[in-house]
Amino acid sequence: MRIFTLITILLTASITGAQTHGVVIGTDYSSAGTVGLLELTAPWTVTADLASIHADANGRWHDDLVYIVNRAGADNIQVLDPAADLAVVRQFSLGLGRNIQDIAFLEDGTAYVSCYDTAELLHIDPVTGAILHVVSTAAFADADGLPETGRLHRRDDRLFLTCERLDRDSWYSPVGDSYILVLDTGDRTWIDCDPILPGTQGILLSAPNPYTDFVRTGDHLLMGCNGFYAVADGGVDVVDPVGLVSLGFEITEVELGGDVVALAGGPDGRRHVIVSSSSFVTSVVAYDDQGLVELLAAAAAYDHAALAWDGDFQLLVADRALGAAGVRIFDAQSGAQLTTGPLGTGLPPALFILPESTAVPVVDLPTAILSLAPPWPNPANPRTRVAFQAPAGATVHLRIIDLRGRLVRHETLTAGLDGHGAWEFDGRDRRGRAVASGAYRCVLEGAGGFAARSLTIVR
């Protein structure tokens, strides 16, 4: 079960156009989920338990209605009316076993729904529930036949879909690189994001395991990449949705202090992140265009579930702390907590999602200028060449780490006058011993940022 299954959806009041209420979804993660209304102005009251939903649910706001995506074990969509105390308008099934994940709406009134347990993307009529088309994602799958697709974001006539590619037999660890797939919604065909490579390629991310929701910036999309759990190998990736390429991390998990769990924007280019330490203890941090990281809230366990920025001055935090669960509201500019305590939501609250029609784009920050080419050959037996690009004459550090985060090899390299450099890995660790067959990560760090690639050794 993924953390982002439990959602809080912020709604826009149709009369005033201002965000005055939200819909809070809570869960016990096993048997029950509920929704309630949240007043988004002081004193921030909550009317809990207005409707029941599946314990594993996602959701979106569209045309003044709330679409609840009931996931694994349910695979249906509930449509709720916030103007009628979240009464169920309609409900329809999309077929058990698909483990539907997310929904994105097109201007023609249709929608797309992603699937986690099948290699499918569903094109549906959200009024009747009819499946209009099934778009295969099988070409992007790993060895288990599934690409593990989840988060959706529509931008004009392009649909962006996260593709995790995880090993279900190894605690859902990444099997290699992860991608954002891009669909042309006009003819329902996948766009090739790298014509140089054979086949149809998605946007290659700087680290595997795209985990957060998309955050829209002025010209770009942000995606929090978790990488391997409890290993600081990910970060917040900047994606160019026009050029169909990753621009690298604007901040890394090393700088943030843990795995990226949730991501939200903020005023004046400020970003907000929930991070999880190697001991799986969460905290809420903010960072700015100078890379300055500020701690807003700490926890004693894996308590912080989600974030949402209201597009103005409020940052909402879903806190599931035992005995003190509820919504906490912070000043998105200063970081000061505005609520004196948690706003009770019945069942503990979860993720917040703003309606895209009213969300304010955040300002683009400078992106990393380091890049790391895929090792070649890969898989390697055991030698492989690792090429990189950095500022001319810059010193960079290239590390090979295993899946437990242990350092295998460390090299200090210098980019040439043209900014290019390369290193040949001979398949030996820092003591000269041959490394075992398996998956590794190549991690490049320097003043220009951070980049990473997967590497497989086969002997």
Secondary structure as UniProt FT lines:
FT   HELIX           3..5
FT   STRAND          7..11
FT   TURN            14..16
FT   STRAND          21..27
FT   STRAND          33..39
FT   TURN            42..43
FT   STRAND          46..53
FT   STRAND          57..62
FT   TURN            63..64
FT   STRAND          65..70
FT   TURN            72..74
FT   STRAND          76..81
FT   HELIX           82..84
FT   TURN            85..86
FT   STRAND          87..93
FT   TURN            96..97
FT   STRAND          100..105
FT   TURN            107..108
FT   STRAND          111..115
FT   STRAND          120..124
FT   TURN            126..128
FT   STRAND          131..136
FT   HELIX           138..140
FT   TURN            143..144
FT   STRAND          149..155
FT   TURN            156..157
FT   STRAND          158..163
FT   STRAND          166..167
FT   TURN            168..172
FT   STRAND          173..174
FT   STRAND          179..184
FT   TURN            185..188
FT   STRAND          189..190
FT   TURN            195..196
FT   STRAND          203..204
FT   STRAND          215..217
FT   STRAND          221..225
FT   TURN            229..230
FT   STRAND          235..240
FT   TURN            241..244
FT   STRAND          245..252
FT   HELIX           253..256
FT   STRAND          259..264
FT   HELIX           267..269
FT   STRAND          271..276
FT   TURN            278..279
FT   STRAND          282..287
FT   TURN            289..290
FT   STRAND          293..298
FT   STRAND          304..309
FT   STRAND          314..319
FT   TURN            322..323
FT   STRAND          326..331
FT   TURN            332..334
FT   STRAND          351..353
FT   TURN            356..358
FT   STRAND          371..372
FT   STRAND          384..389
FT   TURN            392..393
FT   STRAND          395..402
FT   TURN            403..404
FT   STRAND          407..414
FT   TURN            417..418
FT   STRAND          420..425
FT   TURN            430..431
FT   STRAND          438..446
FT   TURN            447..448
FT   STRAND          449..457
//
